[in-house]
């Protein structure tokens, strides 16, 4: 039999190194700007591990390429302005972009082989190895970005002209439009972090007021209508925000610059059940969720059940349609016989695992 894909081996190896269950382990990764570190914690045990003890420059944001088995992060401030990547265990660090201006947000389109980032006021895209750089747009101070791969859209938060905005465009930067404006004053307060729930028809963002230190989480319809506060205004400033859609959660980082205090909080997508993760002594900036593949988990919700049957056969019969519907999932989650490919030979092992627990 053949061996699993490199990305799958890296995910499993990282899980074993962290002492987590390969069948169902989610981690949260974050950057720490002042300490110049990248850390992670298992979301079951909340044991903190340092993946990268010293980055070349202060790290800002982080994104995961689950198919390539890589993490990407940006650096800005004192030191070089870089876009870097490494294996998921922190080894194999590479600099793929050296920039003149601070590098802030980052997002990955693993299927198309593209990485997106911004250098202060310009949006850029390149191949995952940093080649073939293109400028997709300019203007204002861009804070964060995310991709809606279902609808092939790029969303970003921008501070410009005395107004904080949520904007979107096509993935190539064309057809840019402002969805929400007037979020803060675009100078000392405005939107930070951004996430899209395409199935739910919502875009989420954080808000940070640098003068008061206050923050909140807001959302709107994908066209910018029906703005609502999901997490009400608090004394803690929101810095970064991501969505964990399979588990119907929002995660965000909070900062108190006066006491050098930070935390990671989460809530349901509607803002209910707010809780702070039991992580002490951290000062997080950017955050990302890493999900280890469970064999047969074809909808990437962290478990194998009846909801995976239709996605399994979709991946088997129409891989392109599967990747469009589940852009962050690895089709080789369905490689149940371990021969390195998804084909008819995986059908019986899939149902043996689903029905009788005979799993690889």
QUISUL-V294915 format. One record per pair of residues at least 24 apart in sequence whose C-alpha atoms are under 10 Angstrom apart, sorted by the first residue. I is the first residue (numbers start at 1). GAP is how many residues later the second one is. Records with the same first field share a line. If there is no record, write none. Layout:
I=GAP ; GAP
This chain:
1=336 ; 337 ; 338 ; 339
2=335 ; 336 ; 337 ; 338 ; 339
3=335 ; 336 ; 337 ; 338
4=328 ; 329 ; 331 ; 333 ; 334 ; 335 ; 336 ; 337
5=62 ; 63 ; 64 ; 325 ; 327 ; 330 ; 333 ; 334 ; 335 ; 336
6=61 ; 62 ; 63 ; 334
7=58 ; 59 ; 60 ; 61 ; 62 ; 63 ; 80 ; 81 ; 323 ; 325
8=58 ; 59 ; 60 ; 61 ; 284 ; 285 ; 322 ; 324 ; 325
9=60
10=56 ; 57 ; 58 ; 59 ; 60 ; 77 ; 78 ; 79 ; 282
11=55 ; 56 ; 57 ; 58 ; 59 ; 76 ; 77 ; 78 ; 279 ; 280 ; 281 ; 282
12=280 ; 281 ; 282
13=75 ; 76 ; 279
14=55 ; 73 ; 74 ; 75 ; 76 ; 278
15=27 ; 73 ; 74 ; 276 ; 277
17=72
18=24 ; 29 ; 30 ; 31 ; 71
19=26 ; 28
20=24 ; 25 ; 272
21=271 ; 273
22=269 ; 270 ; 271 ; 272 ; 273
23=269 ; 270 ; 271 ; 272 ; 273 ; 274 ; 279 ; 280 ; 281 ; 336 ; 337
24=267 ; 268 ; 269 ; 270 ; 271 ; 273 ; 277 ; 278 ; 279 ; 280
25=265 ; 266 ; 267 ; 268 ; 269 ; 277 ; 278
26=263 ; 264 ; 265 ; 266 ; 267 ; 276
27=261 ; 262 ; 263 ; 264 ; 265
28=223 ; 236 ; 259 ; 260 ; 261 ; 262 ; 263
29=33 ; 34 ; 35 ; 42 ; 59 ; 255 ; 257 ; 258 ; 259 ; 260 ; 261
30=29 ; 30 ; 31 ; 32 ; 33 ; 43 ; 210 ; 223 ; 234 ; 252 ; 253 ; 254 ; 255 ; 256 ; 257 ; 258 ; 259
31=24 ; 27 ; 28 ; 29 ; 30 ; 31 ; 42 ; 43 ; 44 ; 251 ; 252 ; 253 ; 254 ; 255 ; 256 ; 257
32=26 ; 27 ; 28 ; 29 ; 230 ; 250 ; 251 ; 252 ; 253 ; 254 ; 255
33=24 ; 25 ; 26 ; 27 ; 28 ; 42 ; 43 ; 44 ; 250 ; 251 ; 252 ; 253
34=24 ; 25 ; 26 ; 44 ; 226 ; 249 ; 250 ; 251
35=24 ; 247 ; 248 ; 249
36=24 ; 39
37=247
38=24 ; 35 ; 52 ; 246 ; 247 ; 248 ; 249
39=51 ; 243 ; 245 ; 248
40=49 ; 247 ; 248 ; 249 ; 250
41=238 ; 248
42=248
43=234 ; 235 ; 246 ; 247
45=233
46=231 ; 232 ; 233 ; 234
47=231 ; 232
48=231 ; 232 ; 234
50=39 ; 40
51=35 ; 36 ; 37 ; 38 ; 39 ; 40
52=34 ; 37 ; 38 ; 39 ; 41
53=37
55=24 ; 29 ; 38
56=24 ; 25 ; 26 ; 28 ; 39
57=24 ; 25 ; 26
58=24
59=24 ; 25 ; 44 ; 45 ; 226 ; 227
60=42 ; 43 ; 44 ; 45 ; 46 ; 180 ; 224 ; 225 ; 226 ; 227
61=42 ; 43 ; 44 ; 45 ; 46 ; 56 ; 83 ; 132 ; 179 ; 223 ; 224 ; 225 ; 226 ; 227
62=42 ; 43 ; 44 ; 45 ; 46 ; 223 ; 224 ; 225 ; 226 ; 227
63=42 ; 43 ; 44 ; 45 ; 52 ; 83 ; 223 ; 224 ; 225 ; 226 ; 227
64=24 ; 42 ; 43 ; 44 ; 45 ; 46 ; 223 ; 224 ; 225 ; 226 ; 227 ; 264
65=42 ; 43 ; 44 ; 45 ; 46 ; 48 ; 50 ; 63 ; 225 ; 263
66=42 ; 44 ; 224 ; 225 ; 226 ; 227 ; 262 ; 263 ; 264
67=42 ; 43 ; 44 ; 46 ; 260 ; 261 ; 262 ; 263 ; 264 ; 265
68=42 ; 43 ; 45 ; 60 ; 262
70=58
71=37 ; 217 ; 219
72=24 ; 34 ; 35 ; 36 ; 43 ; 56
73=30 ; 31 ; 32 ; 33 ; 34 ; 44 ; 213
74=28 ; 29 ; 30 ; 31 ; 32 ; 43 ; 44 ; 45 ; 212
75=24 ; 27 ; 28 ; 29 ; 30
76=25 ; 26 ; 27 ; 28 ; 43 ; 44
77=24 ; 25 ; 26 ; 27
78=24
81=38
82=37
83=32 ; 33 ; 34 ; 35 ; 36 ; 47
84=45 ; 46
85=43 ; 44
88=202
94=35
95=34 ; 35
96=30 ; 31 ; 32 ; 33 ; 34 ; 35
97=29 ; 32 ; 33 ; 34 ; 36
98=32
103=39 ; 40
104=37 ; 38 ; 39 ; 40 ; 41 ; 182
105=37 ; 38 ; 39 ; 40 ; 41 ; 51 ; 52 ; 88 ; 135 ; 181
106=37 ; 38 ; 39 ; 40 ; 41 ; 180
107=37 ; 38 ; 39 ; 40 ; 47
108=38 ; 39 ; 41 ; 220
109=37 ; 38 ; 39 ; 40 ; 62 ; 218 ; 219
110=217 ; 218 ; 219
111=38 ; 209 ; 212 ; 213 ; 216 ; 217 ; 218 ; 219
112=37 ; 215
116=29 ; 30 ; 31 ; 38 ; 55
117=25 ; 27 ; 28 ; 29
118=24 ; 25 ; 26 ; 27 ; 38
119=24
120=38
121=37 ; 38 ; 39
123=33 ; 50
124=48 ; 49
125=46 ; 47 ; 48
134=38 ; 39
135=37 ; 38
136=33 ; 34 ; 35 ; 36 ; 37 ; 38 ; 40
137=32 ; 35 ; 36 ; 37 ; 39
138=35
140=24 ; 25 ; 46
141=45 ; 46
142=24 ; 49 ; 50
143=47 ; 48 ; 49 ; 50 ; 51 ; 96 ; 97
144=47 ; 48 ; 49 ; 50 ; 51 ; 61 ; 96 ; 97 ; 142
145=47 ; 48 ; 49 ; 50
146=47 ; 48 ; 49 ; 50 ; 96
147=24 ; 47 ; 48 ; 49
148=47 ; 48 ; 49 ; 50 ; 55 ; 179
149=47 ; 49 ; 174 ; 175 ; 176 ; 177 ; 178 ; 179
150=47 ; 48 ; 49 ; 173 ; 174 ; 175 ; 176 ; 177
151=47 ; 173
152=172
153=43
154=42
155=24 ; 39 ; 40 ; 41 ; 48 ; 67
156=35 ; 36 ; 37 ; 38 ; 39 ; 49
157=24 ; 26 ; 33 ; 34 ; 35 ; 36 ; 37 ; 48 ; 49
158=25 ; 28 ; 32 ; 33 ; 34
159=24 ; 25 ; 26 ; 27 ; 28 ; 29 ; 30 ; 31 ; 32 ; 33
160=25 ; 26 ; 27 ; 30
161=24 ; 25 ; 26
162=24 ; 25 ; 26 ; 27 ; 28
163=24 ; 26 ; 27 ; 28
164=24 ; 25 ; 26 ; 27 ; 28 ; 43
165=25 ; 26 ; 27
166=24 ; 25 ; 26 ; 28 ; 37 ; 38 ; 39 ; 54 ; 58
167=56 ; 57
168=54 ; 55
177=46
178=45 ; 46
179=24 ; 41 ; 42 ; 43 ; 44 ; 45 ; 46
180=40 ; 43 ; 44 ; 45 ; 47
181=43
183=24 ; 25
184=24 ; 25
185=24
188=24
189=24 ; 25 ; 26
190=25
191=24 ; 25 ; 26 ; 27 ; 47 ; 48 ; 49
192=24 ; 25 ; 45 ; 46 ; 47 ; 48 ; 49
193=24 ; 45 ; 46 ; 47 ; 48 ; 49 ; 59 ; 60 ; 93 ; 94
194=24 ; 25 ; 46 ; 47 ; 48 ; 49 ; 58
195=24 ; 45 ; 46 ; 47 ; 48 ; 49 ; 50 ; 55 ; 56
196=24 ; 25 ; 26 ; 46 ; 47 ; 49
197=24 ; 25 ; 46 ; 47 ; 48 ; 51 ; 72
198=24 ; 47
199=46
200=45 ; 69
202=24 ; 25 ; 67
203=24 ; 40
204=24 ; 25 ; 26 ; 37 ; 38 ; 39 ; 46 ; 65
205=24 ; 25 ; 33 ; 34 ; 35 ; 36 ; 37 ; 47
206=24 ; 25 ; 31 ; 32 ; 33 ; 34 ; 35 ; 36 ; 46 ; 47
207=26 ; 30 ; 31 ; 32 ; 33 ; 34
208=25 ; 28 ; 29 ; 30 ; 31 ; 32 ; 46 ; 47
209=26 ; 27 ; 28 ; 29
210=27 ; 46 ; 47
212=24 ; 25
213=24 ; 25 ; 41 ; 42 ; 43 ; 44 ; 45
214=24 ; 40 ; 41 ; 42
215=24 ; 39 ; 40
216=36 ; 38
217=24 ; 33 ; 35 ; 54
218=53
219=50 ; 51
228=42
229=41 ; 42
230=37 ; 38 ; 39 ; 40 ; 41 ; 42
231=35 ; 36 ; 38 ; 39 ; 40 ; 41 ; 43
232=39
236=25 ; 26 ; 27
237=25
238=24 ; 25 ; 26 ; 27 ; 47
239=25 ; 45 ; 46 ; 47 ; 48
240=24 ; 44 ; 45 ; 46 ; 47 ; 48
241=24 ; 25 ; 44 ; 45 ; 46 ; 47
242=24 ; 44 ; 45 ; 46 ; 47
243=24 ; 25 ; 26 ; 45 ; 46
244=24 ; 25 ; 44 ; 45 ; 46 ; 47 ; 57
245=24 ; 55 ; 56
246=53 ; 54 ; 55 ; 56
247=53 ; 54 ; 55
248=53
249=24 ; 25
250=24
251=24 ; 25 ; 26 ; 36 ; 37 ; 38
252=24 ; 32 ; 33 ; 34 ; 35 ; 36
253=30 ; 31 ; 32 ; 33 ; 34
254=29 ; 30 ; 31
255=27 ; 28 ; 29 ; 30
256=27
257=26
291=37 ; 38
293=36 ; 37 ; 39 ; 40 ; 41
294=39 ; 40 ; 65 ; 66
295=37 ; 38 ; 39 ; 40 ; 41 ; 55 ; 58 ; 59 ; 64 ; 65
296=35 ; 36 ; 37 ; 38 ; 39 ; 40 ; 50 ; 53 ; 54 ; 55 ; 57 ; 58 ; 63 ; 64
297=32 ; 33 ; 34 ; 35 ; 36 ; 37 ; 53 ; 57
298=24 ; 28 ; 31 ; 32 ; 33 ; 34 ; 35 ; 36
299=26 ; 27 ; 28 ; 29 ; 30 ; 31 ; 32 ; 34
300=26 ; 28 ; 29 ; 30 ; 33
301=28
304=46 ; 49 ; 50 ; 51 ; 53
305=48 ; 49 ; 50
306=45 ; 48 ; 49
308=26 ; 42 ; 46
309=41 ; 42 ; 45
312=30 ; 34 ; 35 ; 38
313=30 ; 31 ; 34
315=27 ; 28
316=26 ; 27 ; 28 ; 30 ; 31
317=25 ; 26 ; 27
335=25
336=24
